[in-house]
Amino acid sequence: MSFKSAVITFPGSNCDRDALVYLKTLTSGEVLNIWHEENSLPNVDLVIVPGGFSFGDYLRSGAMASKSKIINDLINHSKKGGYILGICNGFQILSEIGLLKGALIQNNRLKFLGKNCFIKKKYQSDFNCLINKDQVLKIPVAHNEGNFYCDDSDLKYLHDNELIAFEYCEGKFSNSIANINGSIDNIAGITNKDKNILGMMPHPERAFQNFHSSQDGKLILESLLS
Amino acid sequence: MNEDLIKQHGLTIDEFKIIHKYLKRDLSIEELGIFSAMWNEHCCYKTSKKWLKKLPTENNIVIQGPGENAGIIDLKDNDGIAFKIESHNHPSYIEPFNGSATGVGGILRDIFTMGARPIATLDSIRFGDITTDKTKYLLNGVVHGIGHYGNCIGIPNIGGECEFDSSYDYNNLVNAMAIGHVKNDRIFYSKPKTIGGLIVYIGSKTGKDGIHGASMASDVFSEDDEDEKRPSVQVGDPFMEKLLMEGCLELMSSGLIESMQDMGAAGITSSSVEMASKGEVGVLINLDKIPLREPLSPYEILLSESQERMLAVIEPENNEKVKSILKRWQIDYEVIGEITDTKRVVFSSNNKNVVDLPVNIIVDDAPEYDREFYIPKKRKINDFELSNLNIENMVENLFQNLNYLEKSWVFNQYDSTVMGDTINEPGQSSGIVKLHDSDKVIGATTDCNPLYIRINPEKGMEYTVLESYRNLVCSNLKPLAITNNLNFASPLDPNIMGEIVLSINGLRKSASQLDTPIVSGNVSLYNQTNDRPIKPTPVIGMVGFNDNYENIISNKFQNESDLIILIGNSMSKNNSPYFLQDQHIVKKVTQFNELIDINYDLEKKNIKILYNVFDHNLVTSCNDISRGGVFLTLIKMLQNNYGFNINIKDKFDIFCEYQAGYILTINKNDYGSIKNIFEKNQIEYQNIGEVSKESIEINSKKFDYFKILNDYLNNFEKIIN
């Protein structure tokens, strides 16, 4: 069965091409690029909401993009059980829409952070089923607002329903710290209750080619395809 | 016209007389503004032109040398690389965040104006004494600004340099370099072709920011200037630049554009004059049509340096198509004039011509000076007393110097992996990116050795070029071409002028020797506050190439027990300026010995042998030796808890600088093959030790591995906080 997918581009998206390459390299089906002003999404298995600075992120990150025309149909897509992967700014947008719990606030060290980070799987979903428990993935992050925050009841909800997909952890090199940005419970990525939507701050689409510093990002898409 | 007004516009009375004699009439205030913008150092290189002309700028791979928005070199198969470096020193001192951000924005526009998609940026930043709050504020603001602009627009920052020296206390340096990938049959130039072609304005609305920015950048500062000059600093909007970049690249790939020029320094004035001059045509522009953010006078419109604006020429029949593409990108667009055959630059407002000048007086008659310069005196020969130094305190001294510590605090604020093609991230000898949809890779580095250049401007510059060259070679890249950013203090001082002349001469020599032409560049003079000049800082950016990313050699250790091989000659304890400075032996520039002569034969011989052993797959990692000597090179090669165990007979040679110096690691089983190749080619080499795990041992002295690693990786952040 061929796996169809799409990437939404907003003005200011800058990882849309990277996401398209990620999909084209690792899937065999059609890969479409959808402009934010479209009214409807084509019938696809997966939609990636990519990273970047949608609309400049001059308001809260992702807030403007969450009001784009295409969002209504993105919500429909999720209701029908279609997969959505929000990466970085995409995660922020999904939070702003309300498809995911919590919010991404400014990094605790108040600075943009661009480097490799280390994550591991917390609870199982279709997005990480090929990843072993305790397997450490090395994947780059690049964000200013990646500090995941939610209130106690939402945090309990995320744990009770096993919705935390990834958490930051220590790497192999002696100098790495686990929690790079202040996120509650080291949260690096979460799913919705039906587990068909994943939002994550690390960029798997920058860690899959043989010339990248890691190929661990493959595992997320490959999990979905398995 | 009154003299004060002329001086306020940065023109000398003599310069004004030239204009007056030519025009035989008085100037309008707008016209005076135009000369102020076009005849300053920043735009017309009046001090440096005479010397810059001597630089080698051509060879068989140069498609475009200096004189356009960026230089372009040929990488075959229709692939080209456009690149340039530019300074934003003065604005970044006055307002570090916006000053540095717009520096990045400006250099990116220079790249995509030519039809190239930017694929990487680098930076070269220098600050004063870090212990002052002022320097910390500047450092924070500059790094934040560079990061913010590049991160938002989504171009990876792949490397650069960051140095501290008290000569930059009141005049920090911010140089930004950008590299773009272009298809050689789709390069766009600023030269218009069609008489009657429409001149169109694309991008942000015009406001008051940056008025007189270019002439400010050509001025000496006084300390109380900062607040007064702040309104001259432009404000950047990277989101708008992203839209502008995508919009312009789409217009160009759709074949809708005839020529394009970005509105950089001196805004619409310099961009329109440039176009008229290149095309040997005239321009007629109606200032009332310019999209404005706020009400502005014609004078202000002409001199505004509002960011994210482009000027393009299109054929009239393409107007509607251009409009609809730019509308989709939500970019302002207006037809503001046309190309004429008058060879005059005419700006009108309210049906009146406020400017009407022949192009050639502005461009061709721009002043050119041959300023007086002094050549530095010969130095005495000293033998320095070093008996207090042992390996332990030499290591300690190095780690006390901020300049040698890992600067991830800086480059972790930059997105270095966006676009998905990054191979070498910052913190390595060069940044490396792959061309999209191709196996070809481009590496780049920025460098300057201000101390060497202060000691001997000519040789110091040659060493700077060689250092860049080695930075690229050690990753198995073939260095191709250079962009330069000549930062100096006031050329009115003959000593400084001597530094300028001699270092350009050094650049000429080394670029000719190494066949790396200079294809673009920038000059920033008057980098001094009152009587305090900066150290001469002619920064170069060098670009190198390999046709397959799989050939790239890592700068980091790969396997335990690999042998560590040293090639190159130590410059020796008496003749290694950074060593003597770092070990607190020499405190005054006047006390150093003369720099030893450059040995191009040795450099070339070692480069050739490296390519040879790389091709034979005999090398597991390689790095070049620069400041901090063998020791610091090895420290930079650490990763994954690898360490090293080495022995070098003369302990000073562990910390001295080297000529043609490289460290390579090889698998033990390959030692015989390497030995054969080296001996057959008469290469002097030393097997100095091997890669270990979690240990550092030098001449049988054991060091605390984790303390050293921790100091190297974390001390920078501790010091600046």
Interface residues (C-beta under 8 A of the other chain):
Chain A: P11 G12 N14 C15 R17 D18 V21 Y22 G51 G52 F53 F55 G56 D57 Y58 K111 F112 L113 G114 K115 P140 A142 N144 K172 F173 S174 N175 H203 E205 R206 Q209 F211 H212 S213
Chain B: H144 G147 H148 N151 C152 I153 G154 D237 P238 F239 M240 K242 L243 W329 Q330 S408 F411 N412 Q413 Y414 D415 S416 T417 V418 M419 G420 D421 T422 I423 E425 K434 Y549 E550 Q639 N640 N641 F706 L709 N710 L713 N714
